[in-house]
Amino acid sequence: MQIHRINPTKRWSDITVFNGIAHFVEIADADPKADIKGQVAQIFAQAEQSLAKIDSDKTRILSTTIYLTDFANLAALNELWDAWFEEGTAPSRACVKAELANPDYLVEMTFVAAAGAGFSE
């Protein structure tokens, strides 16, 4: 089976799809100086764009790993998380405290999602 990489570079691909399952990572790269709510909003907007590239949407996210630099930001993150997902569509989730590569980043998320029927590998 073929591995499909979207926008591959030497260091990473924006999205990697294998057997109908997509993997991608989002960070708040548009405005890394934003507060936690601003960074989470950026990540969710970018995730929706990534999902659209594979003919998918947030209801098809299977799991998310959240890397948070400070658990003091967990309540704000959870508030936005709960509002972003419709009832009954939240994926499996892990949230870990981590030091991120850029000290301005407060959060990073990795997503695993089912690609839509219109995406061809």
N, CA, C and O atoms as CSV, one atom per row, in Angstrom:
chain,resi,resn,atom,element,x,y,z
A,1,MET,N,N,0.827,-1.179,0.000
A,1,MET,CA,C,0.000,0.000,0.000
A,1,MET,C,C,0.875,1.248,0.000
A,1,MET,O,O,1.959,1.276,0.582
A,2,GLN,N,N,0.379,2.252,-0.657
A,2,GLN,CA,C,1.123,3.495,-0.807
A,2,GLN,C,C,0.947,4.400,0.409
A,2,GLN,O,O,-0.131,4.469,0.999
A,3,ILE,N,N,2.015,5.084,0.768
A,3,ILE,CA,C,1.964,6.142,1.770
A,3,ILE,C,C,1.885,7.452,1.003
A,3,ILE,O,O,2.720,7.722,0.139
A,4,HIS,N,N,0.883,8.266,1.317
A,4,HIS,CA,C,0.689,9.536,0.631
A,4,HIS,C,C,1.127,10.651,1.570
A,4,HIS,O,O,0.620,10.763,2.686
A,5,ARG,N,N,2.068,11.475,1.119
A,5,ARG,CA,C,2.556,12.600,1.921
A,5,ARG,C,C,2.143,13.913,1.259
A,5,ARG,O,O,2.399,14.130,0.075
A,6,ILE,N,N,1.505,14.781,2.033
A,6,ILE,CA,C,1.067,16.080,1.523
A,6,ILE,C,C,2.080,17.125,1.966
A,6,ILE,O,O,2.383,17.256,3.152
A,7,ASN,N,N,2.599,17.865,0.991
A,7,ASN,CA,C,3.620,18.905,1.223
A,7,ASN,C,C,4.843,18.375,1.977
A,7,ASN,O,O,5.210,18.913,3.022
A,8,PRO,N,N,5.466,17.328,1.453
A,8,PRO,CA,C,6.641,16.794,2.153
A,8,PRO,C,C,7.847,17.726,2.028
A,8,PRO,O,O,8.053,18.367,0.998
A,9,THR,N,N,8.621,17.784,3.078
A,9,THR,CA,C,9.905,18.483,3.082
A,9,THR,C,C,10.940,17.493,3.583
A,9,THR,O,O,10.612,16.346,3.887
A,10,LYS,N,N,12.155,17.919,3.669
A,10,LYS,CA,C,13.196,17.029,4.170
A,10,LYS,C,C,12.935,16.620,5.621
A,10,LYS,O,O,13.253,15.498,6.016
A,11,ARG,N,N,12.353,17.532,6.422
A,11,ARG,CA,C,12.172,17.295,7.854
A,11,ARG,C,C,10.806,16.702,8.216
A,11,ARG,O,O,10.726,15.897,9.144
A,12,TRP,N,N,9.716,17.080,7.504
A,12,TRP,CA,C,8.382,16.560,7.815
A,12,TRP,C,C,7.461,16.726,6.620
A,12,TRP,O,O,7.795,17.388,5.638
A,13,SER,N,N,6.299,16.110,6.730
A,13,SER,CA,C,5.204,16.302,5.783
A,13,SER,C,C,4.064,16.961,6.549
A,13,SER,O,O,3.890,16.719,7.743
A,14,ASP,N,N,3.289,17.793,5.859
A,14,ASP,CA,C,2.158,18.420,6.534
A,14,ASP,C,C,1.147,17.374,7.003
A,14,ASP,O,O,0.620,17.451,8.113
A,15,ILE,N,N,0.887,16.395,6.133
A,15,ILE,CA,C,-0.050,15.319,6.454
A,15,ILE,C,C,0.513,14.038,5.836
A,15,ILE,O,O,1.034,14.050,4.721
A,16,THR,N,N,0.401,12.946,6.571
A,16,THR,CA,C,0.776,11.638,6.042
A,16,THR,C,C,-0.448,10.740,6.126
A,16,THR,O,O,-1.062,10.608,7.184
A,17,VAL,N,N,-0.799,10.117,4.991
A,17,VAL,CA,C,-1.986,9.262,4.947
A,17,VAL,C,C,-1.568,7.861,4.524
A,17,VAL,O,O,-0.867,7.674,3.530
A,18,PHE,N,N,-2.013,6.891,5.299
A,18,PHE,CA,C,-1.779,5.485,4.977
A,18,PHE,C,C,-3.045,4.703,5.275
A,18,PHE,O,O,-3.596,4.776,6.373
A,19,ASN,N,N,-3.492,3.959,4.286
A,19,ASN,CA,C,-4.656,3.092,4.450
A,19,ASN,C,C,-5.885,3.865,4.961
A,19,ASN,O,O,-6.659,3.360,5.774
A,20,GLY,N,N,-6.044,5.096,4.465
A,20,GLY,CA,C,-7.211,5.897,4.810
A,20,GLY,C,C,-7.135,6.623,6.147
A,20,GLY,O,O,-8.094,7.279,6.554
A,21,ILE,N,N,-6.004,6.507,6.829
A,21,ILE,CA,C,-5.824,7.167,8.124
A,21,ILE,C,C,-4.756,8.249,7.967
A,21,ILE,O,O,-3.653,7.989,7.485
A,22,ALA,N,N,-5.104,9.463,8.382
A,22,ALA,CA,C,-4.206,10.615,8.253
A,22,ALA,C,C,-3.607,10.983,9.601
A,22,ALA,O,O,-4.256,10.888,10.643
A,23,HIS,N,N,-2.345,11.408,9.548
A,23,HIS,CA,C,-1.629,11.882,10.732
A,23,HIS,C,C,-1.095,13.276,10.414
A,23,HIS,O,O,-0.489,13.497,9.366
A,24,PHE,N,N,-1.330,14.219,11.340
A,24,PHE,CA,C,-0.775,15.555,11.147
A,24,PHE,C,C,-0.628,16.257,12.497
A,24,PHE,O,O,-1.243,15.870,13.491
A,25,VAL,N,N,0.201,17.295,12.503
A,25,VAL,CA,C,0.516,18.047,13.716
A,25,VAL,C,C,0.214,19.511,13.460
A,25,VAL,O,O,0.480,20.028,12.375
A,26,GLU,N,N,-0.341,20.174,14.460
A,26,GLU,CA,C,-0.625,21.602,14.338
A,26,GLU,C,C,-0.018,22.366,15.508
A,26,GLU,O,O,-0.064,21.926,16.657
A,27,ILE,N,N,0.553,23.526,15.178
A,27,ILE,CA,C,1.077,24.469,16.159
A,27,ILE,C,C,0.539,25.853,15.808
A,27,ILE,O,O,0.027,26.061,14.709
A,28,ALA,N,N,0.653,26.781,16.723
A,28,ALA,CA,C,0.160,28.145,16.486
A,28,ALA,C,C,1.243,28.961,15.795
A,28,ALA,O,O,1.818,29.873,16.390
A,29,ASP,N,N,1.516,28.631,14.544
A,29,ASP,CA,C,2.624,29.302,13.858
A,29,ASP,C,C,2.240,30.658,13.276
A,29,ASP,O,O,3.126,31.444,12.942
A,30,ALA,N,N,0.948,30.959,13.142
A,30,ALA,CA,C,0.540,32.271,12.617
A,30,ALA,C,C,0.821,33.378,13.631
A,30,ALA,O,O,1.253,34.469,13.258
A,31,ASP,N,N,0.579,33.100,14.904
A,31,ASP,CA,C,0.830,34.075,15.961
A,31,ASP,C,C,1.249,33.349,17.235
A,31,ASP,O,O,0.435,33.159,18.140
A,32,PRO,N,N,2.523,32.941,17.309
A,32,PRO,CA,C,2.975,32.195,18.484
A,32,PRO,C,C,3.012,33.018,19.772
A,32,PRO,O,O,3.235,32.461,20.847
A,33,LYS,N,N,2.802,34.310,19.685
A,33,LYS,CA,C,2.773,35.161,20.882
A,33,LYS,C,C,1.372,35.240,21.498
A,33,LYS,O,O,1.197,35.844,22.556
A,34,ALA,N,N,0.383,34.639,20.848
A,34,ALA,CA,C,-0.989,34.662,21.358
A,34,ALA,C,C,-1.073,33.908,22.681
A,34,ALA,O,O,-0.225,33.070,22.987
A,35,ASP,N,N,-2.112,34.220,23.465
A,35,ASP,CA,C,-2.336,33.490,24.712
A,35,ASP,C,C,-2.860,32.090,24.378
A,35,ASP,O,O,-3.011,31.745,23.206
A,36,ILE,N,N,-3.132,31.296,25.397
A,36,ILE,CA,C,-3.527,29.901,25.165
A,36,ILE,C,C,-4.793,29.811,24.317
A,36,ILE,O,O,-4.880,28.961,23.431
A,37,LYS,N,N,-5.771,30.674,24.576
A,37,LYS,CA,C,-7.003,30.613,23.777
A,37,LYS,C,C,-6.733,30.962,22.320
A,37,LYS,O,O,-7.296,30.347,21.414
A,38,GLY,N,N,-5.873,31.947,22.095
A,38,GLY,CA,C,-5.514,32.317,20.729
A,38,GLY,C,C,-4.765,31.208,20.012
A,38,GLY,O,O,-5.005,30.947,18.834
A,39,GLN,N,N,-3.854,30.554,20.727
A,39,GLN,CA,C,-3.094,29.457,20.111
A,39,GLN,C,C,-3.990,28.260,19.819
A,39,GLN,O,O,-3.879,27.651,18.755
A,40,VAL,N,N,-4.870,27.918,20.741
A,40,VAL,CA,C,-5.784,26.793,20.500
A,40,VAL,C,C,-6.702,27.110,19.321
A,40,VAL,O,O,-6.945,26.243,18.481
A,41,ALA,N,N,-7.209,28.321,19.248
A,41,ALA,CA,C,-8.072,28.709,18.124
A,41,ALA,C,C,-7.325,28.582,16.799
A,41,ALA,O,O,-7.889,28.111,15.812
A,42,GLN,N,N,-6.063,28.996,16.773
A,42,GLN,CA,C,-5.257,28.853,15.553
A,42,GLN,C,C,-5.107,27.380,15.178
A,42,GLN,O,O,-5.252,27.006,14.014
A,43,ILE,N,N,-4.816,26.553,16.176
A,43,ILE,CA,C,-4.627,25.122,15.918
A,43,ILE,C,C,-5.906,24.503,15.374
A,43,ILE,O,O,-5.858,23.723,14.423
A,44,PHE,N,N,-7.051,24.839,15.964
A,44,PHE,CA,C,-8.311,24.286,15.469
A,44,PHE,C,C,-8.607,24.743,14.038
A,44,PHE,O,O,-9.075,23.948,13.223
A,45,ALA,N,N,-8.343,25.995,13.729
A,45,ALA,CA,C,-8.564,26.495,12.369
A,45,ALA,C,C,-7.652,25.775,11.378
A,45,ALA,O,O,-8.088,25.380,10.296
A,46,GLN,N,N,-6.398,25.609,11.752
A,46,GLN,CA,C,-5.445,24.903,10.885
A,46,GLN,C,C,-5.839,23.438,10.734
A,46,GLN,O,O,-5.720,22.875,9.646
A,47,ALA,N,N,-6.306,22.818,11.811
A,47,ALA,CA,C,-6.729,21.416,11.737
A,47,ALA,C,C,-7.886,21.262,10.759
A,47,ALA,O,O,-7.931,20.301,9.991
A,48,GLU,N,N,-8.823,22.210,10.787
A,48,GLU,CA,C,-9.942,22.149,9.850
A,48,GLU,C,C,-9.463,22.267,8.410
A,48,GLU,O,O,-9.999,21.600,7.524
A,49,GLN,N,N,-8.458,23.109,8.163
A,49,GLN,CA,C,-7.882,23.221,6.817
A,49,GLN,C,C,-7.180,21.922,6.418
A,49,GLN,O,O,-7.317,21.466,5.283
A,50,SER,N,N,-6.435,21.331,7.339
A,50,SER,CA,C,-5.757,20.059,7.046
A,50,SER,C,C,-6.773,18.961,6.761
A,50,SER,O,O,-6.600,18.179,5.827
A,51,LEU,N,N,-7.822,18.903,7.555
A,51,LEU,CA,C,-8.860,17.904,7.341
A,51,LEU,C,C,-9.524,18.079,5.978
A,51,LEU,O,O,-9.826,17.090,5.310
A,52,ALA,N,N,-9.752,19.309,5.561
A,52,ALA,CA,C,-10.356,19.566,4.256
A,52,ALA,C,C,-9.484,19.033,3.124
A,52,ALA,O,O,-9.998,18.588,2.098
A,53,LYS,N,N,-8.164,19.077,3.312
A,53,LYS,CA,C,-7.244,18.575,2.282
A,53,LYS,C,C,-7.383,17.069,2.070
A,53,LYS,O,O,-7.004,16.552,1.019
A,54,ILE,N,N,-7.917,16.376,3.052
A,54,ILE,CA,C,-8.090,14.926,2.926
A,54,ILE,C,C,-9.576,14.561,2.879
A,54,ILE,O,O,-9.962,13.437,3.198
A,55,ASP,N,N,-10.409,15.541,2.472
A,55,ASP,CA,C,-11.855,15.344,2.348
A,55,ASP,C,C,-12.447,14.817,3.656
A,55,ASP,O,O,-13.221,13.860,3.660
A,56,SER,N,N,-12.071,15.454,4.761
A,56,SER,CA,C,-12.527,15.013,6.067
A,56,SER,C,C,-12.986,16.224,6.878
A,56,SER,O,O,-12.966,17.352,6.386
A,57,ASP,N,N,-13.389,15.989,8.096
A,57,ASP,CA,C,-13.775,17.071,9.002
A,57,ASP,C,C,-13.543,16.620,10.437
A,57,ASP,O,O,-13.148,15.478,10.675
A,58,LYS,N,N,-13.787,17.512,11.395
A,58,LYS,CA,C,-13.448,17.232,12.789
A,58,LYS,C,C,-14.250,16.085,13.392
A,58,LYS,O,O,-13.841,15.526,14.410
A,59,THR,N,N,-15.381,15.719,12.791
A,59,THR,CA,C,-16.148,14.572,13.302
A,59,THR,C,C,-15.444,13.250,12.988
A,59,THR,O,O,-15.815,12.205,13.521
A,60,ARG,N,N,-14.425,13.300,12.120
A,60,ARG,CA,C,-13.698,12.088,11.721
A,60,ARG,C,C,-12.325,11.992,12.388
A,60,ARG,O,O,-11.512,11.143,12.021
A,61,ILE,N,N,-12.069,12.866,13.371
A,61,ILE,CA,C,-10.824,12.766,14.134
A,61,ILE,C,C,-10.942,11.565,15.062
A,61,ILE,O,O,-11.912,11.434,15.808
A,62,LEU,N,N,-9.946,10.695,15.006
A,62,LEU,CA,C,-9.958,9.470,15.797
A,62,LEU,C,C,-9.272,9.653,17.143
A,62,LEU,O,O,-9.734,9.133,18.159
A,63,SER,N,N,-8.165,10.395,17.146
A,63,SER,CA,C,-7.457,10.646,18.405
A,63,SER,C,C,-6.623,11.910,18.281
A,63,SER,O,O,-6.237,12.325,17.189
A,64,THR,N,N,-6.360,12.505,19.430
A,64,THR,CA,C,-5.534,13.706,19.504
A,64,THR,C,C,-4.617,13.587,20.712
A,64,THR,O,O,-5.044,13.194,21.797
A,65,THR,N,N,-3.364,13.928,20.508
A,65,THR,CA,C,-2.437,14.065,21.628
A,65,THR,C,C,-2.127,15.539,21.756
A,65,THR,O,O,-1.716,16.190,20.795
A,66,ILE,N,N,-2.328,16.054,22.949
A,66,ILE,CA,C,-2.126,17.473,23.222
A,66,ILE,C,C,-0.887,17.625,24.086
A,66,ILE,O,O,-0.766,16.994,25.137
A,67,TYR,N,N,0.029,18.466,23.636
A,67,TYR,CA,C,1.242,18.774,24.392
A,67,TYR,C,C,1.069,20.186,24.936
A,67,TYR,O,O,1.026,21.150,24.172
A,68,LEU,N,N,0.970,20.304,26.238
A,68,LEU,CA,C,0.697,21.562,26.905
A,68,LEU,C,C,1.902,21.925,27.772
A,68,LEU,O,O,2.398,21.089,28.528
A,69,THR,N,N,2.371,23.167,27.664
A,69,THR,CA,C,3.565,23.550,28.424
A,69,THR,C,C,3.269,23.839,29.886
A,69,THR,O,O,4.173,23.798,30.720
A,70,ASP,N,N,2.007,24.133,30.210
A,70,ASP,CA,C,1.655,24.496,31.577
A,70,ASP,C,C,0.215,24.047,31.841
A,70,ASP,O,O,-0.712,24.497,31.167
A,71,PHE,N,N,0.032,23.167,32.815
A,71,PHE,CA,C,-1.314,22.682,33.114
A,71,PHE,C,C,-2.221,23.772,33.683
A,71,PHE,O,O,-3.424,23.553,33.825
A,72,ALA,N,N,-1.674,24.930,34.006
A,72,ALA,CA,C,-2.508,26.066,34.401
A,72,ALA,C,C,-3.397,26.498,33.232
A,72,ALA,O,O,-4.414,27.160,33.439
A,73,ASN,N,N,-3.018,26.126,32.004
A,73,ASN,CA,C,-3.795,26.460,30.803
A,73,ASN,C,C,-4.815,25.390,30.436
A,73,ASN,O,O,-5.525,25.535,29.441
A,74,LEU,N,N,-4.900,24.322,31.219
A,74,LEU,CA,C,-5.777,23.203,30.872
A,74,LEU,C,C,-7.253,23.602,30.851
A,74,LEU,O,O,-7.982,23.190,29.948
A,75,ALA,N,N,-7.704,24.382,31.811
A,75,ALA,CA,C,-9.123,24.767,31.845
A,75,ALA,C,C,-9.512,25.565,30.602
A,75,ALA,O,O,-10.578,25.337,30.031
A,76,ALA,N,N,-8.660,26.494,30.182
A,76,ALA,CA,C,-8.945,27.289,28.981
A,76,ALA,C,C,-8.951,26.401,27.740
A,76,ALA,O,O,-9.806,26.551,26.867
A,77,LEU,N,N,-8.004,25.487,27.666
A,77,LEU,CA,C,-7.961,24.556,26.546
A,77,LEU,C,C,-9.231,23.711,26.519
A,77,LEU,O,O,-9.846,23.549,25.465
A,78,ASN,N,N,-9.626,23.173,27.667
A,78,ASN,CA,C,-10.817,22.323,27.722
A,78,ASN,C,C,-12.082,23.088,27.342
A,78,ASN,O,O,-12.980,22.527,26.716
A,79,GLU,N,N,-12.157,24.352,27.713
A,79,GLU,CA,C,-13.315,25.172,27.351
A,79,GLU,C,C,-13.462,25.255,25.830
A,79,GLU,O,O,-14.558,25.081,25.298
A,80,LEU,N,N,-12.357,25.521,25.135
A,80,LEU,CA,C,-12.394,25.618,23.673
A,80,LEU,C,C,-12.608,24.247,23.036
A,80,LEU,O,O,-13.340,24.117,22.055
A,81,TRP,N,N,-11.967,23.235,23.599
A,81,TRP,CA,C,-12.111,21.862,23.104
A,81,TRP,C,C,-13.582,21.447,23.142
A,81,TRP,O,O,-14.119,20.952,22.151
A,82,ASP,N,N,-14.225,21.650,24.288
A,82,ASP,CA,C,-15.623,21.257,24.440
A,82,ASP,C,C,-16.534,22.004,23.470
A,82,ASP,O,O,-17.515,21.442,22.983
A,83,ALA,N,N,-16.219,23.255,23.191
A,83,ALA,CA,C,-17.029,24.045,22.261
A,83,ALA,C,C,-16.779,23.640,20.810
A,83,ALA,O,O,-17.673,23.766,19.972
A,84,TRP,N,N,-15.581,23.157,20.505
A,84,TRP,CA,C,-15.228,22.834,19.117
A,84,TRP,C,C,-15.911,21.563,18.634
A,84,TRP,O,O,-16.316,21.476,17.475
A,85,PHE,N,N,-16.040,20.583,19.513
A,85,PHE,CA,C,-16.642,19.315,19.120
A,85,PHE,C,C,-18.127,19.295,19.445
A,85,PHE,O,O,-18.550,19.718,20.521
A,86,GLU,N,N,-18.907,18.797,18.500
A,86,GLU,CA,C,-20.325,18.579,18.764
A,86,GLU,C,C,-20.451,17.396,19.719
A,86,GLU,O,O,-19.588,16.519,19.766
A,87,GLU,N,N,-21.527,17.392,20.467
A,87,GLU,CA,C,-21.782,16.317,21.426
A,87,GLU,C,C,-21.650,14.953,20.750
A,87,GLU,O,O,-22.235,14.715,19.694
A,88,GLY,N,N,-20.889,14.075,21.359
A,88,GLY,CA,C,-20.738,12.715,20.857
A,88,GLY,C,C,-19.692,12.533,19.776
A,88,GLY,O,O,-19.551,11.430,19.249
A,89,THR,N,N,-18.942,13.590,19.421
A,89,THR,CA,C,-17.953,13.440,18.345
A,89,THR,C,C,-16.509,13.608,18.816
A,89,THR,O,O,-15.588,13.523,18.005
A,90,ALA,N,N,-16.297,13.845,20.112
A,90,ALA,CA,C,-14.918,14.044,20.595
A,90,ALA,C,C,-14.117,12.749,20.440
A,90,ALA,O,O,-14.624,11.662,20.715
A,91,PRO,N,N,-12.868,12.876,19.999
A,91,PRO,CA,C,-12.034,11.691,19.805
A,91,PRO,C,C,-11.377,11.240,21.105
A,91,PRO,O,O,-11.510,11.894,22.140
A,92,SER,N,N,-10.673,10.125,21.039
A,92,SER,CA,C,-9.786,9.737,22.132
A,92,SER,C,C,-8.766,10.850,22.287
A,92,SER,O,O,-8.417,11.525,21.318
A,93,ARG,N,N,-8.288,11.039,23.513
A,93,ARG,CA,C,-7.405,12.172,23.736
A,93,ARG,C,C,-6.436,11.882,24.864
A,93,ARG,O,O,-6.785,11.260,25.867
A,94,ALA,N,N,-5.211,12.347,24.676
A,94,ALA,CA,C,-4.209,12.348,25.743
A,94,ALA,C,C,-3.688,13.772,25.851
A,94,ALA,O,O,-3.557,14.473,24.848
A,95,CYS,N,N,-3.394,14.189,27.065
A,95,CYS,CA,C,-2.854,15.527,27.289
A,95,CYS,C,C,-1.645,15.381,28.202
A,95,CYS,O,O,-1.749,14.890,29.326
A,96,VAL,N,N,-0.498,15.816,27.695
A,96,VAL,CA,C,0.728,15.686,28.469
A,96,VAL,C,C,1.408,17.044,28.603
A,96,VAL,O,O,1.275,17.911,27.739
A,97,LYS,N,N,2.130,17.209,29.689
A,97,LYS,CA,C,2.917,18.421,29.883
A,97,LYS,C,C,4.260,18.201,29.200
A,97,LYS,O,O,4.909,17.171,29.384
A,98,ALA,N,N,4.664,19.200,28.400
A,98,ALA,CA,C,5.896,19.044,27.627
A,98,ALA,C,C,6.560,20.391,27.401
A,98,ALA,O,O,5.911,21.437,27.413
A,99,GLU,N,N,7.863,20.339,27.195
A,99,GLU,CA,C,8.604,21.514,26.744
A,99,GLU,C,C,8.614,21.460,25.222
A,99,GLU,O,O,9.002,20.449,24.637
A,100,LEU,N,N,8.187,22.545,24.582
A,100,LEU,CA,C,8.105,22.564,23.118
A,100,LEU,C,C,9.328,23.247,22.524
A,100,LEU,O,O,10.034,23.981,23.216
A,101,ALA,N,N,9.577,23.003,21.243
A,101,ALA,CA,C,10.790,23.488,20.582
A,101,ALA,C,C,10.898,25.006,20.602
A,101,ALA,O,O,11.995,25.540,20.768
A,102,ASN,N,N,9.785,25.709,20.436
A,102,ASN,CA,C,9.770,27.163,20.489
A,102,ASN,C,C,9.176,27.560,21.831
A,102,ASN,O,O,8.045,27.173,22.125
A,103,PRO,N,N,9.886,28.313,22.656
A,103,PRO,CA,C,9.357,28.666,23.977
A,103,PRO,C,C,8.091,29.523,23.937
A,103,PRO,O,O,7.414,29.652,24.957
A,104,ASP,N,N,7.754,30.111,22.791
A,104,ASP,CA,C,6.510,30.878,22.662
A,104,ASP,C,C,5.289,29.960,22.535
A,104,ASP,O,O,4.170,30.360,22.858
A,105,TYR,N,N,5.508,28.739,22.066
A,105,TYR,CA,C,4.381,27.819,21.898
A,105,TYR,C,C,3.895,27.352,23.260
A,105,TYR,O,O,4.683,26.899,24.090
A,106,LEU,N,N,2.609,27.464,23.482
A,106,LEU,CA,C,1.984,27.007,24.716
A,106,LEU,C,C,1.349,25.638,24.556
A,106,LEU,O,O,1.113,24.931,25.536
A,107,VAL,N,N,1.072,25.265,23.294
A,107,VAL,CA,C,0.365,24.020,23.011
A,107,VAL,C,C,0.712,23.534,21.604
A,107,VAL,O,O,0.964,24.327,20.696
A,108,GLU,N,N,0.717,22.239,21.454
A,108,GLU,CA,C,0.901,21.578,20.155
A,108,GLU,C,C,-0.027,20.372,20.166
A,108,GLU,O,O,-0.215,19.736,21.203
A,109,MET,N,N,-0.608,20.056,19.009
A,109,MET,CA,C,-1.526,18.916,18.942
A,109,MET,C,C,-1.205,18.030,17.754
A,109,MET,O,O,-0.954,18.509,16.648
A,110,THR,N,N,-1.217,16.726,18.003
A,110,THR,CA,C,-1.102,15.756,16.923
A,110,THR,C,C,-2.476,15.108,16.738
A,110,THR,O,O,-3.150,14.760,17.708
A,111,PHE,N,N,-2.869,14.957,15.487
A,111,PHE,CA,C,-4.178,14.431,15.154
A,111,PHE,C,C,-4.051,13.159,14.319
A,111,PHE,O,O,-3.152,13.032,13.488
A,112,VAL,N,N,-4.952,12.238,14.551
A,112,VAL,CA,C,-5.122,11.069,13.701
A,112,VAL,C,C,-6.587,11.106,13.276
A,112,VAL,O,O,-7.486,11.181,14.114
A,113,ALA,N,N,-6.815,11.053,11.959
A,113,ALA,CA,C,-8.180,11.194,11.446
A,113,ALA,C,C,-8.408,10.257,10.266
A,113,ALA,O,O,-7.482,9.882,9.548
A,114,ALA,N,N,-9.658,9.899,10.098
A,114,ALA,CA,C,-10.061,9.108,8.924
A,114,ALA,C,C,-10.198,10.055,7.741
A,114,ALA,O,O,-10.894,11.067,7.820
A,115,ALA,N,N,-9.526,9.718,6.643
A,115,ALA,CA,C,-9.675,10.495,5.416
A,115,ALA,C,C,-11.071,10.234,4.841
A,115,ALA,O,O,-11.656,9.172,5.053
A,116,GLY,N,N,-11.583,11.217,4.118
A,116,GLY,CA,C,-12.908,11.069,3.513
A,116,GLY,C,C,-12.874,10.233,2.244
A,116,GLY,O,O,-11.809,9.955,1.693
A,117,ALA,N,N,-14.031,9.846,1.801
A,117,ALA,CA,C,-14.160,8.999,0.610
A,117,ALA,C,C,-13.631,9.676,-0.640
A,117,ALA,O,O,-13.199,8.999,-1.573
A,118,GLY,N,N,-13.659,11.015,-0.674
A,118,GLY,CA,C,-13.198,11.746,-1.842
A,118,GLY,C,C,-11.690,11.904,-1.918
A,118,GLY,O,O,-11.176,12.402,-2.920
A,119,PHE,N,N,-10.967,11.491,-0.881
A,119,PHE,CA,C,-9.508,11.586,-0.901
A,119,PHE,C,C,-8.961,10.333,-1.564
A,119,PHE,O,O,-9.293,9.211,-1.181
A,120,SER,N,N,-8.121,10.545,-2.562
A,120,SER,CA,C,-7.522,9.380,-3.225
A,120,SER,C,C,-6.042,9.324,-2.898
A,120,SER,O,O,-5.301,10.291,-3.074
A,121,GLU,N,N,-5.649,8.185,-2.427
A,121,GLU,CA,C,-4.236,7.990,-2.078
A,121,GLU,C,C,-3.446,7.639,-3.312
A,121,GLU,O,O,-2.235,7.435,-3.232
